[in-house]
Amino acid sequence: MNELIGKRVLLMCAGYFYEGVLVGMTETFVKLQDAAIVYSTGAWSDKNYADIQKFHKDEWYVCTGLIESFGESKND
């Protein structure tokens, strides 16, 4: 995941999907800036997510134990 630091990522987790710029990480959590929760991705071929909502704070933390998959986000 280190190669994604500084890039906008999508974290697909056990309960929710999180999106934002990956700015830091430890063994127990990752730190996102400009973070949002993705309630509906819509079609993967769509340019943007169908339902994405920003958090009330610019920074958000996600526990690494809940991350099932991850990669660069389609929202630029």
N, CA, C and O atoms as a Tripos MOL2 file, in Angstrom:
@<TRIPOS>MOLECULE
protein
  304   303    76     0     0
PROTEIN
NO_CHARGES

@<TRIPOS>ATOM
      1 N           0.8220   -1.1920    0.0000 N.3       1 MET1
      2 CA          0.0000    0.0000    0.0000 C.3       1 MET1
      3 C           0.8710    1.2640    0.0000 C.2       1 MET1
      4 O           0.3780    2.3470   -0.3150 O.2       1 MET1
      5 N           2.1410    1.1420    0.3440 N.am      2 ASN2
      6 CA          3.0260    2.3180    0.3780 C.3       2 ASN2
      7 C           3.0870    3.0630   -0.9460 C.2       2 ASN2
      8 O           3.2240    4.2870   -0.9660 O.2       2 ASN2
      9 N           2.9860    2.3290   -2.0540 N.am      3 GLU3
     10 CA          3.0750    2.9770   -3.3720 C.3       3 GLU3
     11 C           1.8590    3.8520   -3.6710 C.2       3 GLU3
     12 O           1.8760    4.6200   -4.6330 O.2       3 GLU3
     13 N           0.8130    3.7480   -2.8650 N.am      4 LEU4
     14 CA         -0.3940    4.5550   -3.0690 C.3       4 LEU4
     15 C          -0.4300    5.8180   -2.2090 C.2       4 LEU4
     16 O          -1.3660    6.6100   -2.3240 O.2       4 LEU4
     17 N           0.5670    6.0200   -1.3540 N.am      5 ILE5
     18 CA          0.5800    7.2340   -0.5240 C.3       5 ILE5
     19 C           0.6310    8.4600   -1.4320 C.2       5 ILE5
     20 O           1.4400    8.5460   -2.3550 O.2       5 ILE5
     21 N          -0.2630    9.4040   -1.1360 N.am      6 GLY6
     22 CA         -0.3780   10.6140   -1.9410 C.3       6 GLY6
     23 C          -1.3940   10.5040   -3.0640 C.2       6 GLY6
     24 O          -1.6870   11.4930   -3.7370 O.2       6 GLY6
     25 N          -1.9350    9.3090   -3.2720 N.am      7 LYS7
     26 CA         -2.9270    9.0910   -4.3240 C.3       7 LYS7
     27 C          -4.3160    8.9260   -3.7250 C.2       7 LYS7
     28 O          -4.4600    8.5540   -2.5600 O.2       7 LYS7
     29 N          -5.3360    9.2070   -4.5300 N.am      8 ARG8
     30 CA         -6.7240    9.0040   -4.1190 C.3       8 ARG8
     31 C          -7.0280    7.5130   -4.2380 C.2       8 ARG8
     32 O          -6.8340    6.9130   -5.2950 O.2       8 ARG8
     33 N          -7.5110    6.9160   -3.1340 N.am      9 VAL9
     34 CA         -7.7280    5.4780   -3.0860 C.3       9 VAL9
     35 C          -9.1690    5.1460   -2.7050 C.2       9 VAL9
     36 O          -9.9000    5.9820   -2.1730 O.2       9 VAL9
     37 N          -9.5520    3.9170   -2.9880 N.am     10 LEU10
     38 CA        -10.8060    3.3420   -2.5220 C.3      10 LEU10
     39 C         -10.4410    2.1550   -1.6490 C.2      10 LEU10
     40 O          -9.7390    1.2450   -2.0900 O.2      10 LEU10
     41 N         -10.9230    2.1650   -0.3990 N.am     11 LEU11
     42 CA        -10.7120    1.0570    0.5280 C.3      11 LEU11
     43 C         -12.0300    0.2960    0.6530 C.2      11 LEU11
     44 O         -13.0210    0.8430    1.1360 O.2      11 LEU11
     45 N         -12.0400   -0.9360    0.2290 N.am     12 MET12
     46 CA        -13.2440   -1.7640    0.3120 C.3      12 MET12
     47 C         -13.1270   -2.5710    1.5970 C.2      12 MET12
     48 O         -12.3040   -3.4800    1.7100 O.2      12 MET12
     49 N         -13.9720   -2.2160    2.5650 N.am     13 CYS13
     50 CA        -13.8810   -2.7970    3.9030 C.3      13 CYS13
     51 C         -15.0720   -3.6870    4.2100 C.2      13 CYS13
     52 O         -16.0300   -3.7530    3.4390 O.2      13 CYS13
     53 N         -15.0030   -4.3670    5.3410 N.am     14 ALA14
     54 CA        -16.0270   -5.3250    5.7450 C.3      14 ALA14
     55 C         -17.4180   -4.6950    5.7940 C.2      14 ALA14
     56 O         -18.3950   -5.3440    5.4190 O.2      14 ALA14
     57 N         -17.5280   -3.4470    6.2460 N.am     15 GLY15
     58 CA        -18.8400   -2.8190    6.3710 C.3      15 GLY15
     59 C         -19.1260   -1.7310    5.3600 C.2      15 GLY15
     60 O         -20.2540   -1.6140    4.8810 O.2      15 GLY15
     61 N         -18.1340   -0.9370    5.0290 N.am     16 TYR16
     62 CA        -18.3200    0.2220    4.1520 C.3      16 TYR16
     63 C         -17.1350    0.3590    3.2120 C.2      16 TYR16
     64 O         -16.1090   -0.2980    3.3830 O.2      16 TYR16
     65 N         -17.2920    1.2220    2.2150 N.am     17 PHE17
     66 CA        -16.1910    1.5910    1.3250 C.3      17 PHE17
     67 C         -15.7950    3.0210    1.6740 C.2      17 PHE17
     68 O         -16.6580    3.8810    1.8490 O.2      17 PHE17
     69 N         -14.4850    3.2760    1.7740 N.am     18 TYR18
     70 CA        -13.9680    4.6010    2.0970 C.3      18 TYR18
     71 C         -13.1120    5.0940    0.9430 C.2      18 TYR18
     72 O         -12.4290    4.3110    0.2810 O.2      18 TYR18
     73 N         -13.1560    6.4050    0.7080 N.am     19 GLU19
     74 CA        -12.4340    7.0070   -0.4170 C.3      19 GLU19
     75 C         -11.7460    8.2640    0.0720 C.2      19 GLU19
     76 O         -12.3090    9.0040    0.8790 O.2      19 GLU19
     77 N         -10.5430    8.5150   -0.4030 N.am     20 GLY20
     78 CA         -9.8190    9.7240   -0.0510 C.3      20 GLY20
     79 C          -8.3590    9.5980   -0.4520 C.2      20 GLY20
     80 O          -7.9460    8.6040   -1.0500 O.2      20 GLY20
     81 N          -7.5880   10.6180   -0.1150 N.am     21 VAL21
     82 CA         -6.1580   10.6200   -0.4130 C.3      21 VAL21
     83 C          -5.4370    9.9180    0.7340 C.2      21 VAL21
     84 O          -5.5370   10.3360    1.8870 O.2      21 VAL21
     85 N          -4.7210    8.8640    0.4160 N.am     22 LEU22
     86 CA         -3.9620    8.1270    1.4270 C.3      22 LEU22
     87 C          -2.7340    8.9420    1.8090 C.2      22 LEU22
     88 O          -1.8590    9.1830    0.9780 O.2      22 LEU22
     89 N          -2.6730    9.3680    3.0750 N.am     23 VAL23
     90 CA         -1.5560   10.2250    3.5110 C.3      23 VAL23
     91 C          -0.6780    9.5810    4.5660 C.2      23 VAL23
     92 O           0.4060   10.0870    4.8560 O.2      23 VAL23
     93 N          -1.1240    8.4740    5.1450 N.am     24 GLY24
     94 CA         -0.3060    7.8200    6.1540 C.3      24 GLY24
     95 C          -0.8700    6.4610    6.5060 C.2      24 GLY24
     96 O          -2.0260    6.1480    6.2220 O.2      24 GLY24
     97 N          -0.0050    5.6480    7.1450 N.am     25 MET25
     98 CA         -0.4600    4.3230    7.5450 C.3      25 MET25
     99 C           0.4670    3.7490    8.6010 C.2      25 MET25
    100 O           1.6600    4.0500    8.6470 O.2      25 MET25
    101 N          -0.1140    2.9210    9.4400 N.am     26 THR26
    102 CA          0.6230    2.1280   10.4140 C.3      26 THR26
    103 C           0.1350    0.6940   10.2610 C.2      26 THR26
    104 O          -0.6020    0.3880    9.3240 O.2      26 THR26
    105 N           0.5340   -0.1800   11.1630 N.am     27 GLU27
    106 CA          0.0540   -1.5570   11.1070 C.3      27 GLU27
    107 C          -1.4250   -1.6560   11.4710 C.2      27 GLU27
    108 O          -2.0870   -2.6260   11.1020 O.2      27 GLU27
    109 N          -1.9520   -0.6600   12.1940 N.am     28 THR28
    110 CA         -3.3230   -0.7620   12.6840 C.3      28 THR28
    111 C          -4.3270    0.1480   11.9890 C.2      28 THR28
    112 O          -5.5290   -0.1040   12.0720 O.2      28 THR28
    113 N          -3.8740    1.1960   11.3080 N.am     29 PHE29
    114 CA         -4.8190    2.0810   10.6360 C.3      29 PHE29
    115 C          -4.1770    2.7820    9.4510 C.2      29 PHE29
    116 O          -2.9540    2.8650    9.3380 O.2      29 PHE29
    117 N          -5.0420    3.2880    8.5640 N.am     30 VAL30
    118 CA         -4.6100    4.1640    7.4800 C.3      30 VAL30
    119 C          -5.2850    5.5130    7.6870 C.2      30 VAL30
    120 O          -6.3770    5.5920    8.2500 O.2      30 VAL30
    121 N          -4.6290    6.5650    7.2300 N.am     31 LYS31
    122 CA         -5.1430    7.9280    7.3690 C.3      31 LYS31
    123 C          -5.4820    8.4730    5.9850 C.2      31 LYS31
    124 O          -4.6470    8.4790    5.0800 O.2      31 LYS31
    125 N          -6.7310    8.9310    5.8410 N.am     32 LEU32
    126 CA         -7.2000    9.5160    4.5840 C.3      32 LEU32
    127 C          -7.4550   11.0000    4.7750 C.2      32 LEU32
    128 O          -7.9480   11.4170    5.8230 O.2      32 LEU32
    129 N          -7.1240   11.7990    3.7720 N.am     33 GLN33
    130 CA         -7.5140   13.2110    3.7320 C.3      33 GLN33
    131 C          -8.5620   13.3820    2.6510 C.2      33 GLN33
    132 O          -8.6480   12.5860    1.7160 O.2      33 GLN33
    133 N          -9.3700   14.4470    2.7940 N.am     34 ASP34
    134 CA        -10.4740   14.6850    1.8610 C.3      34 ASP34
    135 C         -11.3160   13.4160    1.7690 C.2      34 ASP34
    136 O         -11.6790   12.9680    0.6810 O.2      34 ASP34
    137 N         -11.6160   12.8500    2.9310 N.am     35 ALA35
    138 CA        -12.2080   11.5160    3.0270 C.3      35 ALA35
    139 C         -13.7210   11.5240    2.8440 C.2      35 ALA35
    140 O         -14.4010   12.5110    3.1260 O.2      35 ALA35
    141 N         -14.2230   10.3880    2.3610 N.am     36 ALA36
    142 CA        -15.6540   10.2100    2.1470 C.3      36 ALA36
    143 C         -16.0090    8.7440    2.3160 C.2      36 ALA36
    144 O         -15.1470    7.8660    2.2650 O.2      36 ALA36
    145 N         -17.2920    8.4980    2.5170 N.am     37 ILE37
    146 CA        -17.8070    7.1350    2.5460 C.3      37 ILE37
    147 C         -18.6030    6.9300    1.2530 C.2      37 ILE37
    148 O         -19.3770    7.7960    0.8450 O.2      37 ILE37
    149 N         -18.4060    5.7970    0.6290 N.am     38 VAL38
    150 CA        -19.0840    5.4890   -0.6260 C.3      38 VAL38
    151 C         -20.2260    4.5310   -0.3080 C.2      38 VAL38
    152 O         -19.9990    3.3560   -0.0210 O.2      38 VAL38
    153 N         -21.4540    5.0380   -0.3600 N.am     39 TYR39
    154 CA        -22.6190    4.2020   -0.0710 C.3      39 TYR39
    155 C         -23.0450    3.3880   -1.2790 C.2      39 TYR39
    156 O         -23.6160    2.3080   -1.1270 O.2      39 TYR39
    157 N         -22.7730    3.8930   -2.4800 N.am     40 SER40
    158 CA        -23.0950    3.1560   -3.6980 C.3      40 SER40
    159 C         -22.0670    3.5000   -4.7730 C.2      40 SER40
    160 O         -21.8780    4.6680   -5.1130 O.2      40 SER40
    161 N         -21.4100    2.4810   -5.2990 N.am     41 THR41
    162 CA        -20.4120    2.7340   -6.3390 C.3      41 THR41
    163 C         -21.0590    3.0270   -7.6830 C.2      41 THR41
    164 O         -20.4650    3.7050   -8.5210 O.2      41 THR41
    165 N         -22.2670    2.5250   -7.8990 N.am     42 GLY42
    166 CA        -22.8370    2.5820   -9.2380 C.3      42 GLY42
    167 C         -22.0730    1.6050  -10.1070 C.2      42 GLY42
    168 O         -21.3410    0.7560   -9.5990 O.2      42 GLY42
    169 N         -22.2400    1.7210  -11.4030 N.am     43 ALA43
    170 CA        -21.5110    0.8420  -12.3270 C.3      43 ALA43
    171 C         -20.0190    1.1730  -12.2720 C.2      43 ALA43
    172 O         -19.6410    2.3440  -12.2150 O.2      43 ALA43
    173 N         -19.1820    0.1510  -12.2890 N.am     44 TRP44
    174 CA        -17.7350    0.3870  -12.2330 C.3      44 TRP44
    175 C         -17.2550    1.1600  -13.4500 C.2      44 TRP44
    176 O         -16.2060    1.8010  -13.3960 O.2      44 TRP44
    177 N         -17.9900    1.1130  -14.5300 N.am     45 SER45
    178 CA        -17.6060    1.8400  -15.7410 C.3      45 SER45
    179 C         -17.9720    3.3270  -15.6730 C.2      45 SER45
    180 O         -17.4990    4.1110  -16.4960 O.2      45 SER45
    181 N         -18.8090    3.7270  -14.7030 N.am     46 ASP46
    182 CA        -19.1660    5.1430  -14.5500 C.3      46 ASP46
    183 C         -17.9480    5.9470  -14.1100 C.2      46 ASP46
    184 O         -17.0450    5.4250  -13.4560 O.2      46 ASP46
    185 N         -17.9390    7.2240  -14.4780 N.am     47 LYS47
    186 CA        -16.8080    8.0860  -14.1380 C.3      47 LYS47
    187 C         -16.7270    8.3630  -12.6400 C.2      47 LYS47
    188 O         -15.6290    8.4240  -12.0870 O.2      47 LYS47
    189 N         -17.8710    8.5330  -11.9720 N.am     48 ASN48
    190 CA        -17.9060    8.8450  -10.5430 C.3      48 ASN48
    191 C         -18.7740    7.8390   -9.8050 C.2      48 ASN48
    192 O         -19.5280    7.0880  -10.4230 O.2      48 ASN48
    193 N         -18.6670    7.8260   -8.4880 N.am     49 TYR49
    194 CA        -19.4910    6.9550   -7.6690 C.3      49 TYR49
    195 C         -20.9130    7.4890   -7.5950 C.2      49 TYR49
    196 O         -21.1280    8.7000   -7.6460 O.2      49 TYR49
    197 N         -21.8770    6.5960   -7.4760 N.am     50 ALA50
    198 CA        -23.2940    6.9810   -7.4740 C.3      50 ALA50
    199 C         -23.6710    7.7490   -6.2050 C.2      50 ALA50
    200 O         -24.4200    8.7220   -6.2780 O.2      50 ALA50
    201 N         -23.1660    7.3270   -5.0510 N.am     51 ASP51
    202 CA        -23.4820    7.9930   -3.7810 C.3      51 ASP51
    203 C         -22.2370    8.0200   -2.9090 C.2      51 ASP51
    204 O         -21.8850    7.0280   -2.2710 O.2      51 ASP51
    205 N         -21.5740    9.1760   -2.8920 N.am     52 ILE52
    206 CA        -20.3700    9.3740   -2.0890 C.3      52 ILE52
    207 C         -20.6000   10.6180   -1.2390 C.2      52 ILE52
    208 O         -21.0210   11.6600   -1.7420 O.2      52 ILE52
    209 N         -20.3150   10.4930    0.0660 N.am     53 GLN53
    210 CA        -20.5790   11.6000    0.9820 C.3      53 GLN53
    211 C         -19.3460   11.8970    1.8200 C.2      53 GLN53
    212 O         -18.8000   11.0150    2.4830 O.2      53 GLN53
    213 N         -18.9150   13.1580    1.7800 N.am     54 LYS54
    214 CA        -17.7320   13.5980    2.5290 C.3      54 LYS54
    215 C         -18.0050   13.5450    4.0240 C.2      54 LYS54
    216 O         -19.1300   13.7610    4.4750 O.2      54 LYS54
    217 N         -16.9500   13.2520    4.7880 N.am     55 PHE55
    218 CA        -17.0460   13.2990    6.2380 C.3      55 PHE55
    219 C         -17.0200   14.7410    6.7250 C.2      55 PHE55
    220 O         -16.6530   15.6530    5.9850 O.2      55 PHE55
    221 N         -17.4080   14.9310    7.9660 N.am     56 HIS56
    222 CA        -17.4520   16.2640    8.5650 C.3      56 HIS56
    223 C         -16.0550   16.7940    8.8960 C.2      56 HIS56
    224 O         -15.9100   17.9770    9.2060 O.2      56 HIS56
    225 N         -15.0430   15.9580    8.8390 N.am     57 LYS57
    226 CA        -13.6490   16.3350    9.0770 C.3      57 LYS57
    227 C         -12.8380   16.0040    7.8420 C.2      57 LYS57
    228 O         -13.1890   15.0920    7.0930 O.2      57 LYS57
    229 N         -11.7550   16.7380    7.6210 N.am     58 ASP58
    230 CA        -10.9150   16.5100    6.4440 C.3      58 ASP58
    231 C         -10.1370   15.1990    6.5460 C.2      58 ASP58
    232 O          -9.8730   14.5560    5.5290 O.2      58 ASP58
    233 N          -9.7690   14.7970    7.7660 N.am     59 GLU59
    234 CA         -8.9860   13.5720    7.9470 C.3      59 GLU59
    235 C          -9.8500   12.4810    8.5680 C.2      59 GLU59
    236 O         -10.6900   12.7500    9.4260 O.2      59 GLU59
    237 N          -9.6300   11.2440    8.1190 N.am     60 TRP60
    238 CA        -10.3850   10.1140    8.6380 C.3      60 TRP60
    239 C          -9.4580    8.9110    8.7280 C.2      60 TRP60
    240 O          -8.5480    8.7610    7.9130 O.2      60 TRP60
    241 N          -9.6860    8.0580    9.7140 N.am     61 TYR61
    242 CA         -8.8440    6.8920    9.9540 C.3      61 TYR61
    243 C          -9.6660    5.6170    9.7830 C.2      61 TYR61
    244 O         -10.8130    5.5380   10.2230 O.2      61 TYR61
    245 N          -9.0610    4.6230    9.1360 N.am     62 VAL62
    246 CA         -9.7200    3.3300    8.9060 C.3      62 VAL62
    247 C          -8.7960    2.2390    9.4420 C.2      62 VAL62
    248 O          -7.5980    2.2340    9.1570 O.2      62 VAL62
    249 N          -9.3590    1.3180   10.2180 N.am     63 CYS63
    250 CA         -8.5810    0.2010   10.7550 C.3      63 CYS63
    251 C          -8.1590   -0.7470    9.6370 C.2      63 CYS63
    252 O          -8.9820   -1.1370    8.8090 O.2      63 CYS63
    253 N          -6.8960   -1.1140    9.6110 N.am     64 THR64
    254 CA         -6.3970   -1.9770    8.5420 C.3      64 THR64
    255 C          -6.9860   -3.3750    8.6060 C.2      64 THR64
    256 O          -7.0770   -4.0460    7.5780 O.2      64 THR64
    257 N          -7.3900   -3.8360    9.7920 N.am     65 GLY65
    258 CA         -7.9610   -5.1650    9.9240 C.3      65 GLY65
    259 C          -9.2880   -5.3280    9.2110 C.2      65 GLY65
    260 O          -9.7290   -6.4540    8.9790 O.2      65 GLY65
    261 N          -9.9330   -4.2240    8.8590 N.am     66 LEU66
    262 CA        -11.2160   -4.2820    8.1720 C.3      66 LEU66
    263 C         -11.0960   -4.1620    6.6540 C.2      66 LEU66
    264 O         -12.0710   -4.3900    5.9380 O.2      66 LEU66
    265 N          -9.9200   -3.8100    6.1610 N.am     67 ILE67
    266 CA         -9.7320   -3.6120    4.7220 C.3      67 ILE67
    267 C          -9.6490   -4.9660    4.0240 C.2      67 ILE67
    268 O          -8.7940   -5.7940    4.3400 O.2      67 ILE67
    269 N         -10.5590   -5.1750    3.0650 N.am     68 GLU68
    270 CA        -10.5730   -6.4210    2.2990 C.3      68 GLU68
    271 C          -9.8500   -6.2780    0.9660 C.2      68 GLU68
    272 O          -9.2200   -7.2220    0.4890 O.2      68 GLU68
    273 N          -9.9420   -5.0920    0.3680 N.am     69 SER69
    274 CA         -9.2000   -4.8030   -0.8550 C.3      69 SER69
    275 C          -9.0560   -3.2930   -0.9910 C.2      69 SER69
    276 O          -9.7560   -2.5280   -0.3280 O.2      69 SER69
    277 N          -8.1410   -2.8770   -1.8580 N.am     70 PHE70
    278 CA         -7.8740   -1.4440   -2.0140 C.3      70 PHE70
    279 C          -7.2310   -1.1880   -3.3660 C.2      70 PHE70
    280 O          -6.6860   -2.0910   -4.0000 O.2      70 PHE70
    281 N          -7.3080    0.0670   -3.7900 N.am     71 GLY71
    282 CA         -6.6760    0.4600   -5.0400 C.3      71 GLY71
    283 C          -6.9520    1.9200   -5.3170 C.2      71 GLY71
    284 O          -7.6080    2.6020   -4.5290 O.2      71 GLY71
    285 N          -6.4480    2.3950   -6.4420 N.am     72 GLU72
    286 CA         -6.6860    3.7930   -6.8100 C.3      72 GLU72
    287 C          -8.1730    4.0200   -7.0690 C.2      72 GLU72
    288 O          -8.8630    3.1610   -7.6190 O.2      72 GLU72
    289 N          -8.6400    5.1760   -6.6670 N.am     73 SER73
    290 CA        -10.0500    5.5260   -6.8150 C.3      73 SER73
    291 C         -10.3380    5.9960   -8.2330 C.2      73 SER73
    292 O          -9.4410    6.4360   -8.9520 O.2      73 SER73
    293 N         -11.6040    5.8950   -8.6220 N.am     74 LYS74
    294 CA        -11.9940    6.4310   -9.9280 C.3      74 LYS74
    295 C         -12.3940    7.8840   -9.8250 C.2      74 LYS74
    296 O         -12.5480    8.5400  -10.8550 O.2      74 LYS74
    297 N         -12.5720    8.4260   -8.6080 N.am     75 ASN75
    298 CA        -12.8960    9.8480   -8.4190 C.3      75 ASN75
    299 C         -11.6070   10.6400   -8.3870 C.2      75 ASN75
    300 O         -10.7910   10.4660   -7.4820 O.2      75 ASN75
    301 N         -11.4140   11.5140   -9.3690 N.am     76 ASP76
    302 CA        -10.2090   12.3650   -9.4080 C.3      76 ASP76
    303 C         -10.5640   13.7990   -9.1880 C.2      76 ASP76
    304 O          -9.6840   14.6600   -9.1870 O.2      76 ASP76
@<TRIPOS>BOND
     1     1     2 1
     2     2     3 1
     3     3     4 2
     4     3     5 am
     5     5     6 1
     6     6     7 1
     7     7     8 2
     8     7     9 am
     9     9    10 1
    10    10    11 1
    11    11    12 2
    12    11    13 am
    13    13    14 1
    14    14    15 1
    15    15    16 2
    16    15    17 am
    17    17    18 1
    18    18    19 1
    19    19    20 2
    20    19    21 am
    21    21    22 1
    22    22    23 1
    23    23    24 2
    24    23    25 am
    25    25    26 1
    26    26    27 1
    27    27    28 2
    28    27    29 am
    29    29    30 1
    30    30    31 1
    31    31    32 2
    32    31    33 am
    33    33    34 1
    34    34    35 1
    35    35    36 2
    36    35    37 am
    37    37    38 1
    38    38    39 1
    39    39    40 2
    40    39    41 am
    41    41    42 1
    42    42    43 1
    43    43    44 2
    44    43    45 am
    45    45    46 1
    46    46    47 1
    47    47    48 2
    48    47    49 am
    49    49    50 1
    50    50    51 1
    51    51    52 2
    52    51    53 am
    53    53    54 1
    54    54    55 1
    55    55    56 2
    56    55    57 am
    57    57    58 1
    58    58    59 1
    59    59    60 2
    60    59    61 am
    61    61    62 1
    62    62    63 1
    63    63    64 2
    64    63    65 am
    65    65    66 1
    66    66    67 1
    67    67    68 2
    68    67    69 am
    69    69    70 1
    70    70    71 1
    71    71    72 2
    72    71    73 am
    73    73    74 1
    74    74    75 1
    75    75    76 2
    76    75    77 am
    77    77    78 1
    78    78    79 1
    79    79    80 2
    80    79    81 am
    81    81    82 1
    82    82    83 1
    83    83    84 2
    84    83    85 am
    85    85    86 1
    86    86    87 1
    87    87    88 2
    88    87    89 am
    89    89    90 1
    90    90    91 1
    91    91    92 2
    92    91    93 am
    93    93    94 1
    94    94    95 1
    95    95    96 2
    96    95    97 am
    97    97    98 1
    98    98    99 1
    99    99   100 2
   100    99   101 am
   101   101   102 1
   102   102   103 1
   103   103   104 2
   104   103   105 am
   105   105   106 1
   106   106   107 1
   107   107   108 2
   108   107   109 am
   109   109   110 1
   110   110   111 1
   111   111   112 2
   112   111   113 am
   113   113   114 1
   114   114   115 1
   115   115   116 2
   116   115   117 am
   117   117   118 1
   118   118   119 1
   119   119   120 2
   120   119   121 am
   121   121   122 1
   122   122   123 1
   123   123   124 2
   124   123   125 am
   125   125   126 1
   126   126   127 1
   127   127   128 2
   128   127   129 am
   129   129   130 1
   130   130   131 1
   131   131   132 2
   132   131   133 am
   133   133   134 1
   134   134   135 1
   135   135   136 2
   136   135   137 am
   137   137   138 1
   138   138   139 1
   139   139   140 2
   140   139   141 am
   141   141   142 1
   142   142   143 1
   143   143   144 2
   144   143   145 am
   145   145   146 1
   146   146   147 1
   147   147   148 2
   148   147   149 am
   149   149   150 1
   150   150   151 1
   151   151   152 2
   152   151   153 am
   153   153   154 1
   154   154   155 1
   155   155   156 2
   156   155   157 am
   157   157   158 1
   158   158   159 1
   159   159   160 2
   160   159   161 am
   161   161   162 1
   162   162   163 1
   163   163   164 2
   164   163   165 am
   165   165   166 1
   166   166   167 1
   167   167   168 2
   168   167   169 am
   169   169   170 1
   170   170   171 1
   171   171   172 2
   172   171   173 am
   173   173   174 1
   174   174   175 1
   175   175   176 2
   176   175   177 am
   177   177   178 1
   178   178   179 1
   179   179   180 2
   180   179   181 am
   181   181   182 1
   182   182   183 1
   183   183   184 2
   184   183   185 am
   185   185   186 1
   186   186   187 1
   187   187   188 2
   188   187   189 am
   189   189   190 1
   190   190   191 1
   191   191   192 2
   192   191   193 am
   193   193   194 1
   194   194   195 1
   195   195   196 2
   196   195   197 am
   197   197   198 1
   198   198   199 1
   199   199   200 2
   200   199   201 am
   201   201   202 1
   202   202   203 1
   203   203   204 2
   204   203   205 am
   205   205   206 1
   206   206   207 1
   207   207   208 2
   208   207   209 am
   209   209   210 1
   210   210   211 1
   211   211   212 2
   212   211   213 am
   213   213   214 1
   214   214   215 1
   215   215   216 2
   216   215   217 am
   217   217   218 1
   218   218   219 1
   219   219   220 2
   220   219   221 am
   221   221   222 1
   222   222   223 1
   223   223   224 2
   224   223   225 am
   225   225   226 1
   226   226   227 1
   227   227   228 2
   228   227   229 am
   229   229   230 1
   230   230   231 1
   231   231   232 2
   232   231   233 am
   233   233   234 1
   234   234   235 1
   235   235   236 2
   236   235   237 am
   237   237   238 1
   238   238   239 1
   239   239   240 2
   240   239   241 am
   241   241   242 1
   242   242   243 1
   243   243   244 2
   244   243   245 am
   245   245   246 1
   246   246   247 1
   247   247   248 2
   248   247   249 am
   249   249   250 1
   250   250   251 1
   251   251   252 2
   252   251   253 am
   253   253   254 1
   254   254   255 1
   255   255   256 2
   256   255   257 am
   257   257   258 1
   258   258   259 1
   259   259   260 2
   260   259   261 am
   261   261   262 1
   262   262   263 1
   263   263   264 2
   264   263   265 am
   265   265   266 1
   266   266   267 1
   267   267   268 2
   268   267   269 am
   269   269   270 1
   270   270   271 1
   271   271   272 2
   272   271   273 am
   273   273   274 1
   274   274   275 1
   275   275   276 2
   276   275   277 am
   277   277   278 1
   278   278   279 1
   279   279   280 2
   280   279   281 am
   281   281   282 1
   282   282   283 1
   283   283   284 2
   284   283   285 am
   285   285   286 1
   286   286   287 1
   287   287   288 2
   288   287   289 am
   289   289   290 1
   290   290   291 1
   291   291   292 2
   292   291   293 am
   293   293   294 1
   294   294   295 1
   295   295   296 2
   296   295   297 am
   297   297   298 1
   298   298   299 1
   299   299   300 2
   300   299   301 am
   301   301   302 1
   302   302   303 1
   303   303   304 2
@<TRIPOS>SUBSTRUCTURE
     1 MET1         2 RESIDUE 1 A MET
     2 ASN2         6 RESIDUE 1 A ASN
     3 GLU3        10 RESIDUE 1 A GLU
     4 LEU4        14 RESIDUE 1 A LEU
     5 ILE5        18 RESIDUE 1 A ILE
     6 GLY6        22 RESIDUE 1 A GLY
     7 LYS7        26 RESIDUE 1 A LYS
     8 ARG8        30 RESIDUE 1 A ARG
     9 VAL9        34 RESIDUE 1 A VAL
    10 LEU10       38 RESIDUE 1 A LEU
    11 LEU11       42 RESIDUE 1 A LEU
    12 MET12       46 RESIDUE 1 A MET
    13 CYS13       50 RESIDUE 1 A CYS
    14 ALA14       54 RESIDUE 1 A ALA
    15 GLY15       58 RESIDUE 1 A GLY
    16 TYR16       62 RESIDUE 1 A TYR
    17 PHE17       66 RESIDUE 1 A PHE
    18 TYR18       70 RESIDUE 1 A TYR
    19 GLU19       74 RESIDUE 1 A GLU
    20 GLY20       78 RESIDUE 1 A GLY
    21 VAL21       82 RESIDUE 1 A VAL
    22 LEU22       86 RESIDUE 1 A LEU
    23 VAL23       90 RESIDUE 1 A VAL
    24 GLY24       94 RESIDUE 1 A GLY
    25 MET25       98 RESIDUE 1 A MET
    26 THR26      102 RESIDUE 1 A THR
    27 GLU27      106 RESIDUE 1 A GLU
    28 THR28      110 RESIDUE 1 A THR
    29 PHE29      114 RESIDUE 1 A PHE
    30 VAL30      118 RESIDUE 1 A VAL
    31 LYS31      122 RESIDUE 1 A LYS
    32 LEU32      126 RESIDUE 1 A LEU
    33 GLN33      130 RESIDUE 1 A GLN
    34 ASP34      134 RESIDUE 1 A ASP
    35 ALA35      138 RESIDUE 1 A ALA
    36 ALA36      142 RESIDUE 1 A ALA
    37 ILE37      146 RESIDUE 1 A ILE
    38 VAL38      150 RESIDUE 1 A VAL
    39 TYR39      154 RESIDUE 1 A TYR
    40 SER40      158 RESIDUE 1 A SER
    41 THR41      162 RESIDUE 1 A THR
    42 GLY42      166 RESIDUE 1 A GLY
    43 ALA43      170 RESIDUE 1 A ALA
    44 TRP44      174 RESIDUE 1 A TRP
    45 SER45      178 RESIDUE 1 A SER
    46 ASP46      182 RESIDUE 1 A ASP
    47 LYS47      186 RESIDUE 1 A LYS
    48 ASN48      190 RESIDUE 1 A ASN
    49 TYR49      194 RESIDUE 1 A TYR
    50 ALA50      198 RESIDUE 1 A ALA
    51 ASP51      202 RESIDUE 1 A ASP
    52 ILE52      206 RESIDUE 1 A ILE
    53 GLN53      210 RESIDUE 1 A GLN
    54 LYS54      214 RESIDUE 1 A LYS
    55 PHE55      218 RESIDUE 1 A PHE
    56 HIS56      222 RESIDUE 1 A HIS
    57 LYS57      226 RESIDUE 1 A LYS
    58 ASP58      230 RESIDUE 1 A ASP
    59 GLU59      234 RESIDUE 1 A GLU
    60 TRP60      238 RESIDUE 1 A TRP
    61 TYR61      242 RESIDUE 1 A TYR
    62 VAL62      246 RESIDUE 1 A VAL
    63 CYS63      250 RESIDUE 1 A CYS
    64 THR64      254 RESIDUE 1 A THR
    65 GLY65      258 RESIDUE 1 A GLY
    66 LEU66      262 RESIDUE 1 A LEU
    67 ILE67      266 RESIDUE 1 A ILE
    68 GLU68      270 RESIDUE 1 A GLU
    69 SER69      274 RESIDUE 1 A SER
    70 PHE70      278 RESIDUE 1 A PHE
    71 GLY71      282 RESIDUE 1 A GLY
    72 GLU72      286 RESIDUE 1 A GLU
    73 SER73      290 RESIDUE 1 A SER
    74 LYS74      294 RESIDUE 1 A LYS
    75 ASN75      298 RESIDUE 1 A ASN
    76 ASP76      302 RESIDUE 1 A ASP
